[in-house]
Amino acid sequence: MLNHLLAILLRNYGTSIIKPISLNKDEISNFLAIGIDTGKSGGICMISGSNMVTMKCPASIHEMADIIRNVSEMDRSMQIMACVEKNHSWTGQGVKSTWTFGYNSGAWEAILCSFNIPYMLVPPIKWMRHFSVPKMDKAARKKYLKHEAIKLYPYHKKQITLATADAILIAKYAKDIHIK
């Protein structure tokens, strides 16, 4: 299932977007958690069992839709939950970055809905609290989140970057709250 998705994504987008990993078919569970960091330099992560696929956020809505279309074509007996980071504007944020967050968030929501993929919006404070992230400036927090993602998934260290760390932790959050 996830290995089929990885093959499709590699064929369509190449290794410049996706960090390929070795998948173990025996460890694929029946639950796929998708984490989406909607920022311009954000990323996407899909976790099933101990397997993970990560990529930087696609540049176009068509690429976003292709990724979710491929997920929707997987075995429907697999339970899927997407978790999209819910952002908002803040004082001092530029108009362009505010627009990018809103545009990307809306695009991801529309695409997930159009392919009937269940999703939830989660504010950064909520998923970060789940991982006990201390308050710190943005640069230090990004490094901290990358380190936390590496601690959780040491075998995937090569694919954990500053661009994908948030998405990985968002996917892990989705997995944690849906698998009891």
CNS distance restraints for C-alpha pairs under 8 A (distance, minus, plus):
assign (resid   1 and name CA) (resid   5 and name CA) 6.39 0.50 0.50
assign (resid   1 and name CA) (resid  74 and name CA) 6.08 0.50 0.50
assign (resid   1 and name CA) (resid  75 and name CA) 6.63 0.50 0.50
assign (resid   2 and name CA) (resid   6 and name CA) 6.12 0.50 0.50
assign (resid   2 and name CA) (resid  28 and name CA) 7.51 0.50 0.50
assign (resid   2 and name CA) (resid  48 and name CA) 7.20 0.50 0.50
assign (resid   2 and name CA) (resid  51 and name CA) 7.97 0.50 0.50
assign (resid   2 and name CA) (resid  74 and name CA) 8.00 0.50 0.50
assign (resid   3 and name CA) (resid   7 and name CA) 6.20 0.50 0.50
assign (resid   3 and name CA) (resid  23 and name CA) 6.39 0.50 0.50
assign (resid   3 and name CA) (resid  25 and name CA) 7.81 0.50 0.50
assign (resid   4 and name CA) (resid   8 and name CA) 6.35 0.50 0.50
assign (resid   5 and name CA) (resid   9 and name CA) 6.15 0.50 0.50
assign (resid   5 and name CA) (resid  70 and name CA) 6.26 0.50 0.50
assign (resid   5 and name CA) (resid  71 and name CA) 6.65 0.50 0.50
assign (resid   5 and name CA) (resid  74 and name CA) 7.42 0.50 0.50
assign (resid   6 and name CA) (resid  10 and name CA) 6.00 0.50 0.50
assign (resid   6 and name CA) (resid  20 and name CA) 7.60 0.50 0.50
assign (resid   6 and name CA) (resid  53 and name CA) 7.06 0.50 0.50
assign (resid   7 and name CA) (resid  11 and name CA) 6.10 0.50 0.50
assign (resid   8 and name CA) (resid  12 and name CA) 6.13 0.50 0.50
assign (resid   8 and name CA) (resid  70 and name CA) 7.35 0.50 0.50
assign (resid   9 and name CA) (resid  13 and name CA) 5.75 0.50 0.50
assign (resid   9 and name CA) (resid  14 and name CA) 7.28 0.50 0.50
assign (resid   9 and name CA) (resid  18 and name CA) 7.53 0.50 0.50
assign (resid   9 and name CA) (resid  67 and name CA) 7.00 0.50 0.50
assign (resid   9 and name CA) (resid  70 and name CA) 7.93 0.50 0.50
assign (resid  10 and name CA) (resid  14 and name CA) 4.65 0.50 0.50
assign (resid  10 and name CA) (resid  15 and name CA) 6.17 0.50 0.50
assign (resid  10 and name CA) (resid  18 and name CA) 6.70 0.50 0.50
assign (resid  10 and name CA) (resid  20 and name CA) 7.72 0.50 0.50
assign (resid  13 and name CA) (resid  17 and name CA) 6.32 0.50 0.50
assign (resid  13 and name CA) (resid  18 and name CA) 7.35 0.50 0.50
assign (resid  14 and name CA) (resid  18 and name CA) 6.74 0.50 0.50
assign (resid  15 and name CA) (resid  19 and name CA) 6.10 0.50 0.50
assign (resid  15 and name CA) (resid  20 and name CA) 6.96 0.50 0.50
assign (resid  17 and name CA) (resid  55 and name CA) 5.38 0.50 0.50
assign (resid  17 and name CA) (resid  56 and name CA) 6.03 0.50 0.50
assign (resid  17 and name CA) (resid  58 and name CA) 7.91 0.50 0.50
assign (resid  18 and name CA) (resid  53 and name CA) 7.31 0.50 0.50
assign (resid  18 and name CA) (resid  54 and name CA) 6.06 0.50 0.50
assign (resid  18 and name CA) (resid  55 and name CA) 4.67 0.50 0.50
assign (resid  18 and name CA) (resid  56 and name CA) 7.43 0.50 0.50
assign (resid  19 and name CA) (resid  53 and name CA) 7.03 0.50 0.50
assign (resid  19 and name CA) (resid  54 and name CA) 6.22 0.50 0.50
assign (resid  19 and name CA) (resid  55 and name CA) 6.54 0.50 0.50
assign (resid  19 and name CA) (resid 159 and name CA) 5.65 0.50 0.50
assign (resid  20 and name CA) (resid  53 and name CA) 7.10 0.50 0.50
assign (resid  21 and name CA) (resid  52 and name CA) 7.50 0.50 0.50
assign (resid  21 and name CA) (resid  53 and name CA) 7.30 0.50 0.50
assign (resid  21 and name CA) (resid 156 and name CA) 7.71 0.50 0.50
assign (resid  23 and name CA) (resid  51 and name CA) 5.99 0.50 0.50
assign (resid  24 and name CA) (resid  28 and name CA) 6.91 0.50 0.50
assign (resid  24 and name CA) (resid  51 and name CA) 7.20 0.50 0.50
assign (resid  27 and name CA) (resid  49 and name CA) 5.50 0.50 0.50
assign (resid  27 and name CA) (resid  50 and name CA) 6.13 0.50 0.50
assign (resid  27 and name CA) (resid  51 and name CA) 7.34 0.50 0.50
assign (resid  28 and name CA) (resid  48 and name CA) 5.54 0.50 0.50
assign (resid  28 and name CA) (resid  49 and name CA) 4.69 0.50 0.50
assign (resid  28 and name CA) (resid  50 and name CA) 6.85 0.50 0.50
assign (resid  28 and name CA) (resid  51 and name CA) 6.70 0.50 0.50
assign (resid  29 and name CA) (resid  48 and name CA) 5.62 0.50 0.50
assign (resid  29 and name CA) (resid  49 and name CA) 4.69 0.50 0.50
assign (resid  30 and name CA) (resid  48 and name CA) 7.33 0.50 0.50
assign (resid  30 and name CA) (resid  49 and name CA) 7.90 0.50 0.50
assign (resid  30 and name CA) (resid  77 and name CA) 7.46 0.50 0.50
assign (resid  30 and name CA) (resid  78 and name CA) 4.81 0.50 0.50
assign (resid  30 and name CA) (resid  79 and name CA) 6.10 0.50 0.50
assign (resid  31 and name CA) (resid  48 and name CA) 5.85 0.50 0.50
assign (resid  31 and name CA) (resid  49 and name CA) 7.43 0.50 0.50
assign (resid  31 and name CA) (resid  78 and name CA) 5.61 0.50 0.50
assign (resid  31 and name CA) (resid  79 and name CA) 4.71 0.50 0.50
assign (resid  31 and name CA) (resid  80 and name CA) 5.80 0.50 0.50
assign (resid  31 and name CA) (resid  81 and name CA) 7.92 0.50 0.50
assign (resid  31 and name CA) (resid 175 and name CA) 7.98 0.50 0.50
assign (resid  32 and name CA) (resid  46 and name CA) 6.62 0.50 0.50
assign (resid  32 and name CA) (resid  47 and name CA) 5.70 0.50 0.50
assign (resid  32 and name CA) (resid  48 and name CA) 4.75 0.50 0.50
assign (resid  32 and name CA) (resid  49 and name CA) 7.96 0.50 0.50
assign (resid  32 and name CA) (resid  78 and name CA) 6.96 0.50 0.50
assign (resid  32 and name CA) (resid  79 and name CA) 6.18 0.50 0.50
assign (resid  32 and name CA) (resid  80 and name CA) 4.74 0.50 0.50
assign (resid  32 and name CA) (resid  81 and name CA) 6.46 0.50 0.50
assign (resid  32 and name CA) (resid 175 and name CA) 7.85 0.50 0.50
assign (resid  33 and name CA) (resid  46 and name CA) 5.61 0.50 0.50
assign (resid  33 and name CA) (resid  47 and name CA) 5.18 0.50 0.50
assign (resid  33 and name CA) (resid  48 and name CA) 6.50 0.50 0.50
assign (resid  33 and name CA) (resid  80 and name CA) 6.02 0.50 0.50
assign (resid  33 and name CA) (resid  81 and name CA) 5.19 0.50 0.50
assign (resid  33 and name CA) (resid  82 and name CA) 5.88 0.50 0.50
assign (resid  33 and name CA) (resid  83 and name CA) 7.65 0.50 0.50
assign (resid  33 and name CA) (resid 171 and name CA) 5.28 0.50 0.50
assign (resid  33 and name CA) (resid 172 and name CA) 7.15 0.50 0.50
assign (resid  33 and name CA) (resid 174 and name CA) 5.95 0.50 0.50
assign (resid  33 and name CA) (resid 175 and name CA) 5.55 0.50 0.50
assign (resid  34 and name CA) (resid  44 and name CA) 7.18 0.50 0.50
assign (resid  34 and name CA) (resid  45 and name CA) 5.61 0.50 0.50
assign (resid  34 and name CA) (resid  46 and name CA) 4.48 0.50 0.50
assign (resid  34 and name CA) (resid  47 and name CA) 6.51 0.50 0.50
assign (resid  34 and name CA) (resid  80 and name CA) 7.63 0.50 0.50
assign (resid  34 and name CA) (resid  81 and name CA) 6.21 0.50 0.50
assign (resid  34 and name CA) (resid  82 and name CA) 4.39 0.50 0.50
assign (resid  34 and name CA) (resid  83 and name CA) 6.02 0.50 0.50
assign (resid  34 and name CA) (resid 170 and name CA) 7.78 0.50 0.50
assign (resid  34 and name CA) (resid 171 and name CA) 4.97 0.50 0.50
assign (resid  34 and name CA) (resid 174 and name CA) 7.38 0.50 0.50
assign (resid  35 and name CA) (resid  44 and name CA) 5.67 0.50 0.50
assign (resid  35 and name CA) (resid  45 and name CA) 5.08 0.50 0.50
assign (resid  35 and name CA) (resid  46 and name CA) 6.47 0.50 0.50
assign (resid  35 and name CA) (resid  82 and name CA) 5.96 0.50 0.50
assign (resid  35 and name CA) (resid  83 and name CA) 5.04 0.50 0.50
assign (resid  35 and name CA) (resid  84 and name CA) 6.17 0.50 0.50
assign (resid  35 and name CA) (resid  85 and name CA) 7.88 0.50 0.50
assign (resid  35 and name CA) (resid 167 and name CA) 4.72 0.50 0.50
assign (resid  35 and name CA) (resid 168 and name CA) 6.16 0.50 0.50
assign (resid  35 and name CA) (resid 169 and name CA) 7.33 0.50 0.50
assign (resid  35 and name CA) (resid 170 and name CA) 4.74 0.50 0.50
assign (resid  35 and name CA) (resid 171 and name CA) 3.80 0.50 0.50
assign (resid  35 and name CA) (resid 172 and name CA) 7.56 0.50 0.50
assign (resid  35 and name CA) (resid 174 and name CA) 7.33 0.50 0.50
assign (resid  36 and name CA) (resid  42 and name CA) 7.66 0.50 0.50
assign (resid  36 and name CA) (resid  43 and name CA) 6.12 0.50 0.50
assign (resid  36 and name CA) (resid  44 and name CA) 4.68 0.50 0.50
assign (resid  36 and name CA) (resid  45 and name CA) 6.64 0.50 0.50
assign (resid  36 and name CA) (resid  82 and name CA) 7.52 0.50 0.50
assign (resid  36 and name CA) (resid  83 and name CA) 6.24 0.50 0.50
assign (resid  36 and name CA) (resid  84 and name CA) 4.83 0.50 0.50
assign (resid  36 and name CA) (resid  85 and name CA) 6.20 0.50 0.50
assign (resid  36 and name CA) (resid 167 and name CA) 5.11 0.50 0.50
assign (resid  36 and name CA) (resid 170 and name CA) 6.91 0.50 0.50
assign (resid  36 and name CA) (resid 171 and name CA) 7.47 0.50 0.50
assign (resid  37 and name CA) (resid  42 and name CA) 4.87 0.50 0.50
assign (resid  37 and name CA) (resid  43 and name CA) 5.28 0.50 0.50
assign (resid  37 and name CA) (resid  44 and name CA) 6.35 0.50 0.50
assign (resid  37 and name CA) (resid  57 and name CA) 7.72 0.50 0.50
assign (resid  37 and name CA) (resid  84 and name CA) 6.50 0.50 0.50
assign (resid  37 and name CA) (resid  85 and name CA) 5.49 0.50 0.50
assign (resid  37 and name CA) (resid 164 and name CA) 7.97 0.50 0.50
assign (resid  37 and name CA) (resid 166 and name CA) 6.25 0.50 0.50
assign (resid  37 and name CA) (resid 167 and name CA) 5.06 0.50 0.50
assign (resid  37 and name CA) (resid 170 and name CA) 7.66 0.50 0.50
assign (resid  38 and name CA) (resid  42 and name CA) 5.62 0.50 0.50
assign (resid  38 and name CA) (resid  43 and name CA) 7.10 0.50 0.50
assign (resid  38 and name CA) (resid  57 and name CA) 7.34 0.50 0.50
assign (resid  38 and name CA) (resid  84 and name CA) 7.22 0.50 0.50
assign (resid  38 and name CA) (resid  85 and name CA) 6.38 0.50 0.50
assign (resid  38 and name CA) (resid 101 and name CA) 6.18 0.50 0.50
assign (resid  38 and name CA) (resid 104 and name CA) 5.62 0.50 0.50
assign (resid  38 and name CA) (resid 105 and name CA) 5.76 0.50 0.50
assign (resid  38 and name CA) (resid 108 and name CA) 7.97 0.50 0.50
assign (resid  39 and name CA) (resid  43 and name CA) 7.77 0.50 0.50
assign (resid  39 and name CA) (resid  57 and name CA) 7.93 0.50 0.50
assign (resid  39 and name CA) (resid 100 and name CA) 7.07 0.50 0.50
assign (resid  39 and name CA) (resid 101 and name CA) 5.63 0.50 0.50
assign (resid  39 and name CA) (resid 104 and name CA) 7.27 0.50 0.50
assign (resid  40 and name CA) (resid  57 and name CA) 7.09 0.50 0.50
assign (resid  40 and name CA) (resid  97 and name CA) 7.99 0.50 0.50
assign (resid  40 and name CA) (resid 100 and name CA) 6.67 0.50 0.50
assign (resid  40 and name CA) (resid 101 and name CA) 7.35 0.50 0.50
assign (resid  41 and name CA) (resid  56 and name CA) 7.12 0.50 0.50
assign (resid  41 and name CA) (resid  57 and name CA) 6.82 0.50 0.50
assign (resid  41 and name CA) (resid 163 and name CA) 5.85 0.50 0.50
assign (resid  42 and name CA) (resid  56 and name CA) 6.10 0.50 0.50
assign (resid  42 and name CA) (resid  57 and name CA) 5.43 0.50 0.50
assign (resid  42 and name CA) (resid 163 and name CA) 5.21 0.50 0.50
assign (resid  42 and name CA) (resid 164 and name CA) 6.43 0.50 0.50
assign (resid  42 and name CA) (resid 166 and name CA) 7.53 0.50 0.50
assign (resid  42 and name CA) (resid 167 and name CA) 7.30 0.50 0.50
assign (resid  43 and name CA) (resid  54 and name CA) 7.20 0.50 0.50
assign (resid  43 and name CA) (resid  55 and name CA) 5.64 0.50 0.50
assign (resid  43 and name CA) (resid  56 and name CA) 4.11 0.50 0.50
assign (resid  43 and name CA) (resid  57 and name CA) 4.33 0.50 0.50
assign (resid  43 and name CA) (resid 163 and name CA) 5.70 0.50 0.50
assign (resid  43 and name CA) (resid 164 and name CA) 4.76 0.50 0.50
assign (resid  43 and name CA) (resid 165 and name CA) 7.89 0.50 0.50
assign (resid  43 and name CA) (resid 166 and name CA) 7.45 0.50 0.50
assign (resid  43 and name CA) (resid 167 and name CA) 5.57 0.50 0.50
assign (resid  44 and name CA) (resid  54 and name CA) 5.65 0.50 0.50
assign (resid  44 and name CA) (resid  55 and name CA) 5.42 0.50 0.50
assign (resid  44 and name CA) (resid  56 and name CA) 6.19 0.50 0.50
assign (resid  44 and name CA) (resid  57 and name CA) 6.02 0.50 0.50
assign (resid  44 and name CA) (resid 164 and name CA) 6.57 0.50 0.50
assign (resid  44 and name CA) (resid 167 and name CA) 5.27 0.50 0.50
assign (resid  44 and name CA) (resid 168 and name CA) 7.37 0.50 0.50
assign (resid  45 and name CA) (resid  52 and name CA) 6.96 0.50 0.50
assign (resid  45 and name CA) (resid  53 and name CA) 5.66 0.50 0.50
assign (resid  45 and name CA) (resid  54 and name CA) 4.40 0.50 0.50
assign (resid  45 and name CA) (resid  55 and name CA) 6.65 0.50 0.50
assign (resid  45 and name CA) (resid 164 and name CA) 7.14 0.50 0.50
assign (resid  45 and name CA) (resid 167 and name CA) 5.38 0.50 0.50
assign (resid  45 and name CA) (resid 168 and name CA) 5.28 0.50 0.50
assign (resid  45 and name CA) (resid 171 and name CA) 6.30 0.50 0.50
assign (resid  46 and name CA) (resid  52 and name CA) 5.61 0.50 0.50
assign (resid  46 and name CA) (resid  53 and name CA) 5.16 0.50 0.50
assign (resid  46 and name CA) (resid  54 and name CA) 6.48 0.50 0.50
assign (resid  46 and name CA) (resid 168 and name CA) 7.69 0.50 0.50
assign (resid  46 and name CA) (resid 171 and name CA) 6.66 0.50 0.50
assign (resid  47 and name CA) (resid  51 and name CA) 5.71 0.50 0.50
assign (resid  47 and name CA) (resid  52 and name CA) 4.56 0.50 0.50
assign (resid  47 and name CA) (resid  53 and name CA) 6.65 0.50 0.50
assign (resid  47 and name CA) (resid 171 and name CA) 6.69 0.50 0.50
assign (resid  47 and name CA) (resid 172 and name CA) 7.50 0.50 0.50
assign (resid  48 and name CA) (resid  52 and name CA) 6.54 0.50 0.50
assign (resid  52 and name CA) (resid 156 and name CA) 7.56 0.50 0.50
assign (resid  54 and name CA) (resid 159 and name CA) 6.82 0.50 0.50
assign (resid  54 and name CA) (resid 160 and name CA) 7.92 0.50 0.50
assign (resid  54 and name CA) (resid 164 and name CA) 6.60 0.50 0.50
assign (resid  54 and name CA) (resid 168 and name CA) 7.63 0.50 0.50
assign (resid  55 and name CA) (resid 164 and name CA) 6.71 0.50 0.50
assign (resid  56 and name CA) (resid 163 and name CA) 6.32 0.50 0.50
assign (resid  56 and name CA) (resid 164 and name CA) 6.45 0.50 0.50
assign (resid  57 and name CA) (resid  64 and name CA) 7.91 0.50 0.50
assign (resid  58 and name CA) (resid  63 and name CA) 5.82 0.50 0.50
assign (resid  58 and name CA) (resid  64 and name CA) 5.92 0.50 0.50
assign (resid  59 and name CA) (resid  63 and name CA) 7.08 0.50 0.50
assign (resid  60 and name CA) (resid  64 and name CA) 6.44 0.50 0.50
assign (resid  61 and name CA) (resid  65 and name CA) 6.05 0.50 0.50
assign (resid  61 and name CA) (resid 107 and name CA) 6.83 0.50 0.50
assign (resid  62 and name CA) (resid  66 and name CA) 6.13 0.50 0.50
assign (resid  63 and name CA) (resid  67 and name CA) 6.35 0.50 0.50
assign (resid  64 and name CA) (resid  68 and name CA) 6.53 0.50 0.50
assign (resid  64 and name CA) (resid 108 and name CA) 7.32 0.50 0.50
assign (resid  64 and name CA) (resid 111 and name CA) 7.61 0.50 0.50
assign (resid  65 and name CA) (resid  69 and name CA) 5.86 0.50 0.50
assign (resid  65 and name CA) (resid 111 and name CA) 5.89 0.50 0.50
assign (resid  66 and name CA) (resid  70 and name CA) 6.17 0.50 0.50
assign (resid  67 and name CA) (resid  71 and name CA) 6.46 0.50 0.50
assign (resid  68 and name CA) (resid  72 and name CA) 6.10 0.50 0.50
assign (resid  68 and name CA) (resid 111 and name CA) 7.13 0.50 0.50
assign (resid  68 and name CA) (resid 112 and name CA) 6.80 0.50 0.50
assign (resid  68 and name CA) (resid 115 and name CA) 7.19 0.50 0.50
assign (resid  69 and name CA) (resid  73 and name CA) 6.29 0.50 0.50
assign (resid  69 and name CA) (resid 115 and name CA) 6.64 0.50 0.50
assign (resid  70 and name CA) (resid  74 and name CA) 6.77 0.50 0.50
assign (resid  72 and name CA) (resid  76 and name CA) 7.62 0.50 0.50
assign (resid  72 and name CA) (resid 115 and name CA) 6.23 0.50 0.50
assign (resid  72 and name CA) (resid 116 and name CA) 7.69 0.50 0.50
assign (resid  72 and name CA) (resid 117 and name CA) 6.99 0.50 0.50
assign (resid  74 and name CA) (resid  78 and name CA) 7.73 0.50 0.50
assign (resid  80 and name CA) (resid 117 and name CA) 6.86 0.50 0.50
assign (resid  80 and name CA) (resid 118 and name CA) 6.85 0.50 0.50
assign (resid  81 and name CA) (resid 117 and name CA) 7.00 0.50 0.50
assign (resid  81 and name CA) (resid 118 and name CA) 5.44 0.50 0.50
assign (resid  81 and name CA) (resid 119 and name CA) 5.54 0.50 0.50
assign (resid  81 and name CA) (resid 120 and name CA) 7.84 0.50 0.50
assign (resid  81 and name CA) (resid 174 and name CA) 6.82 0.50 0.50
assign (resid  81 and name CA) (resid 175 and name CA) 7.95 0.50 0.50
assign (resid  82 and name CA) (resid 117 and name CA) 7.14 0.50 0.50
assign (resid  82 and name CA) (resid 118 and name CA) 6.21 0.50 0.50
assign (resid  82 and name CA) (resid 119 and name CA) 4.37 0.50 0.50
assign (resid  82 and name CA) (resid 120 and name CA) 6.47 0.50 0.50
assign (resid  82 and name CA) (resid 171 and name CA) 7.42 0.50 0.50
assign (resid  82 and name CA) (resid 174 and name CA) 7.07 0.50 0.50
assign (resid  83 and name CA) (resid 119 and name CA) 5.46 0.50 0.50
assign (resid  83 and name CA) (resid 120 and name CA) 5.05 0.50 0.50
assign (resid  83 and name CA) (resid 121 and name CA) 5.92 0.50 0.50
assign (resid  83 and name CA) (resid 122 and name CA) 6.68 0.50 0.50
assign (resid  83 and name CA) (resid 170 and name CA) 6.49 0.50 0.50
assign (resid  83 and name CA) (resid 171 and name CA) 6.50 0.50 0.50
assign (resid  83 and name CA) (resid 174 and name CA) 5.97 0.50 0.50
assign (resid  84 and name CA) (resid 105 and name CA) 7.49 0.50 0.50
assign (resid  84 and name CA) (resid 108 and name CA) 7.73 0.50 0.50
assign (resid  84 and name CA) (resid 109 and name CA) 7.89 0.50 0.50
assign (resid  84 and name CA) (resid 119 and name CA) 7.07 0.50 0.50
assign (resid  84 and name CA) (resid 120 and name CA) 6.22 0.50 0.50
assign (resid  84 and name CA) (resid 121 and name CA) 4.93 0.50 0.50
assign (resid  84 and name CA) (resid 122 and name CA) 6.20 0.50 0.50
assign (resid  84 and name CA) (resid 170 and name CA) 7.70 0.50 0.50
assign (resid  85 and name CA) (resid 105 and name CA) 7.82 0.50 0.50
assign (resid  85 and name CA) (resid 121 and name CA) 5.77 0.50 0.50
assign (resid  85 and name CA) (resid 122 and name CA) 5.09 0.50 0.50
assign (resid  85 and name CA) (resid 123 and name CA) 5.72 0.50 0.50
assign (resid  85 and name CA) (resid 124 and name CA) 6.34 0.50 0.50
assign (resid  85 and name CA) (resid 170 and name CA) 7.44 0.50 0.50
assign (resid  86 and name CA) (resid 105 and name CA) 7.29 0.50 0.50
assign (resid  86 and name CA) (resid 121 and name CA) 5.28 0.50 0.50
assign (resid  86 and name CA) (resid 122 and name CA) 5.20 0.50 0.50
assign (resid  86 and name CA) (resid 123 and name CA) 4.62 0.50 0.50
assign (resid  86 and name CA) (resid 124 and name CA) 6.87 0.50 0.50
assign (resid  87 and name CA) (resid 101 and name CA) 6.74 0.50 0.50
assign (resid  87 and name CA) (resid 102 and name CA) 7.74 0.50 0.50
assign (resid  87 and name CA) (resid 105 and name CA) 7.97 0.50 0.50
assign (resid  87 and name CA) (resid 123 and name CA) 6.27 0.50 0.50
assign (resid  87 and name CA) (resid 124 and name CA) 7.21 0.50 0.50
assign (resid  88 and name CA) (resid  98 and name CA) 7.50 0.50 0.50
assign (resid  88 and name CA) (resid 101 and name CA) 7.56 0.50 0.50
assign (resid  88 and name CA) (resid 102 and name CA) 7.72 0.50 0.50
assign (resid  89 and name CA) (resid  93 and name CA) 6.54 0.50 0.50
assign (resid  89 and name CA) (resid  98 and name CA) 5.64 0.50 0.50
assign (resid  93 and name CA) (resid  97 and name CA) 6.86 0.50 0.50
assign (resid  93 and name CA) (resid  98 and name CA) 6.71 0.50 0.50
assign (resid  94 and name CA) (resid  98 and name CA) 6.24 0.50 0.50
assign (resid  95 and name CA) (resid  99 and name CA) 6.17 0.50 0.50
assign (resid  96 and name CA) (resid 100 and name CA) 6.14 0.50 0.50
assign (resid  97 and name CA) (resid 101 and name CA) 6.20 0.50 0.50
assign (resid  98 and name CA) (resid 102 and name CA) 6.32 0.50 0.50
assign (resid  99 and name CA) (resid 103 and name CA) 5.86 0.50 0.50
assign (resid 100 and name CA) (resid 104 and name CA) 5.91 0.50 0.50
assign (resid 101 and name CA) (resid 105 and name CA) 5.96 0.50 0.50
assign (resid 102 and name CA) (resid 106 and name CA) 6.06 0.50 0.50
assign (resid 103 and name CA) (resid 107 and name CA) 6.07 0.50 0.50
assign (resid 104 and name CA) (resid 108 and name CA) 6.12 0.50 0.50
assign (resid 105 and name CA) (resid 109 and name CA) 6.21 0.50 0.50
assign (resid 106 and name CA) (resid 110 and name CA) 6.08 0.50 0.50
assign (resid 107 and name CA) (resid 111 and name CA) 6.10 0.50 0.50
assign (resid 108 and name CA) (resid 112 and name CA) 6.05 0.50 0.50
assign (resid 109 and name CA) (resid 113 and name CA) 6.10 0.50 0.50
assign (resid 109 and name CA) (resid 119 and name CA) 7.95 0.50 0.50
assign (resid 110 and name CA) (resid 114 and name CA) 6.04 0.50 0.50
assign (resid 111 and name CA) (resid 115 and name CA) 6.41 0.50 0.50
assign (resid 112 and name CA) (resid 116 and name CA) 6.12 0.50 0.50
assign (resid 112 and name CA) (resid 117 and name CA) 5.06 0.50 0.50
assign (resid 112 and name CA) (resid 118 and name CA) 7.08 0.50 0.50
assign (resid 112 and name CA) (resid 119 and name CA) 7.17 0.50 0.50
assign (resid 113 and name CA) (resid 117 and name CA) 6.06 0.50 0.50
assign (resid 113 and name CA) (resid 118 and name CA) 7.35 0.50 0.50
assign (resid 122 and name CA) (resid 126 and name CA) 6.47 0.50 0.50
assign (resid 122 and name CA) (resid 127 and name CA) 6.79 0.50 0.50
assign (resid 123 and name CA) (resid 127 and name CA) 6.85 0.50 0.50
assign (resid 124 and name CA) (resid 128 and name CA) 5.87 0.50 0.50
assign (resid 125 and name CA) (resid 129 and name CA) 5.87 0.50 0.50
assign (resid 126 and name CA) (resid 130 and name CA) 6.42 0.50 0.50
assign (resid 127 and name CA) (resid 131 and name CA) 6.81 0.50 0.50
assign (resid 127 and name CA) (resid 169 and name CA) 7.69 0.50 0.50
assign (resid 127 and name CA) (resid 170 and name CA) 6.46 0.50 0.50
assign (resid 127 and name CA) (resid 173 and name CA) 6.24 0.50 0.50
assign (resid 128 and name CA) (resid 132 and name CA) 6.18 0.50 0.50
assign (resid 128 and name CA) (resid 133 and name CA) 5.36 0.50 0.50
assign (resid 129 and name CA) (resid 133 and name CA) 5.93 0.50 0.50
assign (resid 130 and name CA) (resid 173 and name CA) 7.24 0.50 0.50
assign (resid 133 and name CA) (resid 141 and name CA) 7.97 0.50 0.50
assign (resid 133 and name CA) (resid 145 and name CA) 7.81 0.50 0.50
assign (resid 135 and name CA) (resid 141 and name CA) 7.71 0.50 0.50
assign (resid 136 and name CA) (resid 140 and name CA) 6.30 0.50 0.50
assign (resid 136 and name CA) (resid 141 and name CA) 5.80 0.50 0.50
assign (resid 137 and name CA) (resid 141 and name CA) 6.02 0.50 0.50
assign (resid 138 and name CA) (resid 142 and name CA) 6.10 0.50 0.50
assign (resid 139 and name CA) (resid 143 and name CA) 6.52 0.50 0.50
assign (resid 140 and name CA) (resid 144 and name CA) 6.13 0.50 0.50
assign (resid 141 and name CA) (resid 145 and name CA) 6.06 0.50 0.50
assign (resid 142 and name CA) (resid 146 and name CA) 6.27 0.50 0.50
assign (resid 142 and name CA) (resid 162 and name CA) 6.26 0.50 0.50
assign (resid 142 and name CA) (resid 165 and name CA) 7.80 0.50 0.50
assign (resid 142 and name CA) (resid 166 and name CA) 7.96 0.50 0.50
assign (resid 143 and name CA) (resid 147 and name CA) 6.23 0.50 0.50
assign (resid 143 and name CA) (resid 162 and name CA) 6.85 0.50 0.50
assign (resid 144 and name CA) (resid 148 and name CA) 6.20 0.50 0.50
assign (resid 145 and name CA) (resid 149 and name CA) 6.15 0.50 0.50
assign (resid 145 and name CA) (resid 165 and name CA) 6.05 0.50 0.50
assign (resid 145 and name CA) (resid 166 and name CA) 6.64 0.50 0.50
assign (resid 145 and name CA) (resid 169 and name CA) 7.83 0.50 0.50
assign (resid 146 and name CA) (resid 150 and name CA) 6.26 0.50 0.50
assign (resid 146 and name CA) (resid 160 and name CA) 6.67 0.50 0.50
assign (resid 146 and name CA) (resid 161 and name CA) 6.42 0.50 0.50
assign (resid 146 and name CA) (resid 162 and name CA) 5.95 0.50 0.50
assign (resid 146 and name CA) (resid 165 and name CA) 4.90 0.50 0.50
assign (resid 146 and name CA) (resid 166 and name CA) 7.55 0.50 0.50
assign (resid 147 and name CA) (resid 151 and name CA) 6.26 0.50 0.50
assign (resid 148 and name CA) (resid 152 and name CA) 6.34 0.50 0.50
assign (resid 149 and name CA) (resid 153 and name CA) 6.05 0.50 0.50
assign (resid 149 and name CA) (resid 154 and name CA) 7.97 0.50 0.50
assign (resid 149 and name CA) (resid 160 and name CA) 7.10 0.50 0.50
assign (resid 149 and name CA) (resid 165 and name CA) 6.01 0.50 0.50
assign (resid 149 and name CA) (resid 168 and name CA) 6.69 0.50 0.50
assign (resid 149 and name CA) (resid 169 and name CA) 6.33 0.50 0.50
assign (resid 150 and name CA) (resid 154 and name CA) 4.95 0.50 0.50
assign (resid 150 and name CA) (resid 156 and name CA) 7.24 0.50 0.50
assign (resid 150 and name CA) (resid 157 and name CA) 5.56 0.50 0.50
assign (resid 150 and name CA) (resid 160 and name CA) 6.75 0.50 0.50
assign (resid 153 and name CA) (resid 157 and name CA) 6.77 0.50 0.50
assign (resid 156 and name CA) (resid 160 and name CA) 6.66 0.50 0.50
assign (resid 159 and name CA) (resid 164 and name CA) 7.88 0.50 0.50
assign (resid 160 and name CA) (resid 164 and name CA) 5.90 0.50 0.50
assign (resid 160 and name CA) (resid 165 and name CA) 5.79 0.50 0.50
assign (resid 160 and name CA) (resid 168 and name CA) 7.97 0.50 0.50
assign (resid 161 and name CA) (resid 165 and name CA) 5.75 0.50 0.50
assign (resid 162 and name CA) (resid 166 and name CA) 7.72 0.50 0.50
assign (resid 164 and name CA) (resid 168 and name CA) 6.16 0.50 0.50
assign (resid 165 and name CA) (resid 169 and name CA) 6.31 0.50 0.50
assign (resid 166 and name CA) (resid 170 and name CA) 6.07 0.50 0.50
assign (resid 167 and name CA) (resid 171 and name CA) 6.08 0.50 0.50
assign (resid 168 and name CA) (resid 172 and name CA) 6.16 0.50 0.50
assign (resid 169 and name CA) (resid 173 and name CA) 6.01 0.50 0.50
assign (resid 170 and name CA) (resid 174 and name CA) 6.32 0.50 0.50
assign (resid 171 and name CA) (resid 175 and name CA) 6.22 0.50 0.50
assign (resid 172 and name CA) (resid 176 and name CA) 6.02 0.50 0.50
assign (resid 173 and name CA) (resid 177 and name CA) 6.23 0.50 0.50
assign (resid 174 and name CA) (resid 178 and name CA) 6.15 0.50 0.50
assign (resid 175 and name CA) (resid 179 and name CA) 5.85 0.50 0.50
assign (resid 176 and name CA) (resid 180 and name CA) 7.08 0.50 0.50
